[in-house]
Amino acid sequence: MIKKRAEEILNGNDHIEVLYNGESVWLESMESNKMMDVKVLENNQHITVPISDLNETGRELK
């Protein structure tokens, strides 16, 4: 994912599914130009990951 799209998802009203290593994550905050704080939805673990490793599925979470 590119930084601009990550910011759009982070600041938007829609709940867009984003994956990190195949797991659904919630974007929490931008750590730097290249890093994002996320929460793994399966176990609520908070981690910091490279934005380039995030993948948008195009699905909206409900």
Residue frames as a rotation matrix with the C-alpha (Angstrom) as fourth column:
MET 1
0.591 0.806 0.000 0.00
0.806 -0.591 0.000 0.00
0.000 0.000 -1.000 0.00
ILE 2
-0.329 -0.659 0.676 1.16
0.578 -0.707 -0.409 3.54
0.747 0.256 0.613 -0.57
LYS 3
-0.855 -0.124 -0.503 1.21
0.504 -0.426 -0.751 6.19
-0.122 -0.896 0.427 2.18
LYS 4
-0.832 0.555 -0.015 -1.51
-0.537 -0.798 0.274 8.34
0.141 0.236 0.962 0.57
ARG 5
-0.114 0.822 -0.558 -4.00
-0.266 0.516 0.814 5.45
0.957 0.242 0.160 0.45
ALA 6
-0.396 -0.084 -0.914 -3.17
0.761 0.527 -0.379 4.42
0.513 -0.846 -0.145 4.02
GLU 7
-0.975 0.030 -0.219 -3.93
0.099 -0.827 -0.553 7.99
-0.198 -0.561 0.804 5.15
GLU 8
-0.547 0.825 -0.142 -7.23
-0.647 -0.309 0.697 7.96
0.532 0.473 0.703 3.23
ILE 9
-0.020 0.521 -0.853 -8.32
0.252 0.829 0.500 4.73
0.968 -0.205 -0.148 4.94
LEU 10
-0.626 -0.327 -0.708 -7.10
0.745 0.017 -0.666 5.93
0.230 -0.945 0.233 8.34
ASN 11
-0.932 0.177 -0.316 -8.97
-0.034 -0.912 -0.409 9.24
-0.361 -0.371 0.856 8.11
GLY 12
-0.704 0.678 -0.212 -12.03
-0.350 -0.071 0.934 8.04
0.618 0.732 0.288 6.19
ASN 13
-0.213 0.756 0.619 -15.48
-0.960 -0.043 -0.277 7.11
-0.182 -0.653 0.735 7.46
ASP 14
0.613 0.417 -0.671 -15.58
-0.602 0.797 -0.055 3.73
0.511 0.438 0.739 5.71
HIS 15
0.327 -0.474 0.817 -14.27
-0.654 0.510 0.558 0.60
-0.682 -0.717 -0.143 7.43
ILE 16
0.602 -0.199 -0.773 -12.08
-0.701 0.331 -0.631 -0.86
0.382 0.922 0.060 4.68
GLU 17
0.929 -0.284 0.236 -10.46
0.117 0.833 0.541 -4.26
-0.350 -0.475 0.807 5.27
VAL 18
0.432 -0.884 -0.176 -6.67
-0.811 -0.296 -0.505 -4.10
0.395 0.361 -0.845 5.31
LEU 19
0.972 -0.148 -0.185 -4.40
0.192 0.948 0.253 -7.14
0.138 -0.282 0.950 5.60
TYR 20
0.251 -0.957 0.145 -0.92
-0.960 -0.266 -0.093 -7.52
0.127 -0.116 -0.985 7.04
ASN 21
-0.805 -0.594 0.003 0.68
-0.594 0.804 -0.022 -10.91
0.011 -0.019 -1.000 6.39
GLY 22
-0.662 0.593 -0.458 -2.76
0.093 0.672 0.735 -12.28
0.744 0.443 -0.500 5.54
GLU 23
-0.429 0.502 -0.751 -4.39
0.902 0.197 -0.383 -11.11
-0.044 -0.842 -0.538 8.79
SER 24
0.358 0.645 0.675 -7.04
0.579 -0.721 0.381 -8.39
0.732 0.255 -0.632 9.08
VAL 25
-0.539 -0.551 -0.637 -5.74
0.840 -0.401 -0.364 -5.28
-0.055 -0.732 0.679 10.83
TRP 26
0.724 0.689 0.000 -7.21
0.688 -0.723 0.060 -1.97
0.041 -0.044 -0.998 11.94
LEU 27
-0.163 -0.791 0.589 -5.17
0.611 -0.550 -0.569 1.12
0.775 0.267 0.573 11.11
GLU 28
0.371 0.234 -0.899 -4.54
0.919 -0.231 0.320 3.01
-0.132 -0.945 -0.300 14.36
SER 29
0.815 -0.163 -0.556 -2.10
-0.092 -0.984 0.153 5.81
-0.572 -0.073 -0.817 13.52
MET 30
0.782 -0.612 0.118 0.70
0.159 0.013 -0.987 6.86
0.602 0.791 0.107 11.19
GLU 31
0.692 -0.601 -0.399 4.01
0.583 0.140 0.800 6.28
-0.425 -0.787 0.448 13.00
SER 32
-0.284 -0.769 -0.572 6.17
-0.048 -0.585 0.810 7.84
-0.958 0.258 0.129 10.26
ASN 33
-0.029 0.237 -0.971 6.22
-0.933 -0.354 -0.058 8.25
-0.358 0.905 0.231 6.49
LYS 34
-0.404 -0.241 -0.883 6.88
-0.680 0.724 0.113 4.51
0.612 0.646 -0.456 6.15
MET 35
-0.913 -0.002 -0.409 5.39
0.246 0.795 -0.554 2.92
0.326 -0.606 -0.726 9.29
MET 36
-0.134 0.943 0.305 1.83
-0.562 -0.326 0.760 2.45
0.816 -0.070 0.573 10.59
ASP 37
-0.880 0.033 0.473 0.57
-0.416 0.426 -0.804 1.40
-0.228 -0.904 -0.361 14.02
VAL 38
-0.243 0.807 -0.538 -2.11
-0.600 0.310 0.737 -1.26
0.762 0.502 0.409 13.57
LYS 39
-0.282 0.250 0.926 -4.22
-0.804 0.465 -0.370 -3.59
-0.523 -0.849 0.070 15.68
VAL 40
-0.904 0.008 -0.428 -4.48
-0.232 0.831 0.505 -7.24
0.360 0.556 -0.749 14.60
LEU 41
-0.149 0.961 0.234 -8.23
-0.884 -0.235 0.403 -7.91
0.442 -0.147 0.885 14.72
GLU 42
0.241 0.253 -0.937 -7.93
-0.055 0.968 0.247 -11.61
0.969 -0.008 0.247 15.58
ASN 43
0.134 -0.295 -0.946 -6.03
0.871 0.490 -0.029 -11.08
0.472 -0.820 0.323 18.84
ASN 44
0.940 0.329 0.095 -6.09
0.274 -0.889 0.368 -7.28
0.205 -0.320 -0.925 19.47
GLN 45
0.196 -0.948 -0.251 -2.28
0.840 0.030 0.542 -7.16
-0.507 -0.317 0.802 19.39
HIS 46
0.945 0.020 -0.326 -0.88
-0.101 -0.931 -0.350 -3.70
-0.311 0.363 -0.878 18.61
ILE 47
0.159 -0.912 0.379 2.12
0.767 0.356 0.534 -3.68
-0.622 0.205 0.756 16.25
THR 48
0.384 -0.154 -0.910 4.01
-0.475 -0.879 -0.052 -1.22
-0.792 0.452 -0.411 14.05
VAL 49
0.201 -0.203 0.958 4.43
0.639 0.769 0.029 -2.36
-0.743 0.607 0.284 10.46
PRO 50
-0.846 -0.491 -0.209 5.76
0.123 -0.561 0.818 -0.99
-0.519 0.667 0.535 7.15
ILE 51
0.011 0.874 -0.485 2.99
-0.530 -0.406 -0.744 0.71
-0.848 0.265 0.459 5.16
SER 52
-0.276 -0.198 -0.941 4.31
-0.957 0.147 0.250 -1.02
0.089 0.969 -0.230 2.04
ASP 53
-0.983 -0.116 -0.142 3.42
-0.100 0.988 -0.114 -4.40
0.154 -0.098 -0.983 3.62
LEU 54
-0.453 0.890 0.046 -0.28
-0.119 -0.009 -0.993 -3.49
-0.883 -0.455 0.110 4.07
ASN 55
-0.975 0.190 0.114 -2.81
0.159 0.242 0.957 -4.69
0.154 0.952 -0.266 1.48
GLU 56
-0.483 0.873 -0.075 -6.31
-0.710 -0.440 -0.549 -3.33
-0.512 -0.212 0.832 0.93
THR 57
-0.730 0.257 0.633 -8.86
0.372 0.927 0.053 -6.02
-0.573 0.275 -0.772 0.06
GLY 58
-0.883 0.463 0.075 -11.53
-0.197 -0.511 0.837 -3.65
0.426 0.724 0.543 -1.24
ARG 59
-0.141 0.844 -0.518 -14.08
0.648 0.474 0.596 -5.15
0.749 -0.251 -0.613 1.16
GLU 60
-0.230 0.158 0.960 -15.88
-0.582 -0.813 -0.005 -3.00
0.780 -0.560 0.279 3.70
LEU 61
-0.839 -0.074 -0.540 -15.92
0.363 0.662 -0.655 -4.33
0.406 -0.745 -0.529 7.26
LYS 62
0.029 0.925 0.378 -19.24
-0.124 -0.372 0.920 -4.20
0.992 -0.074 0.104 9.07
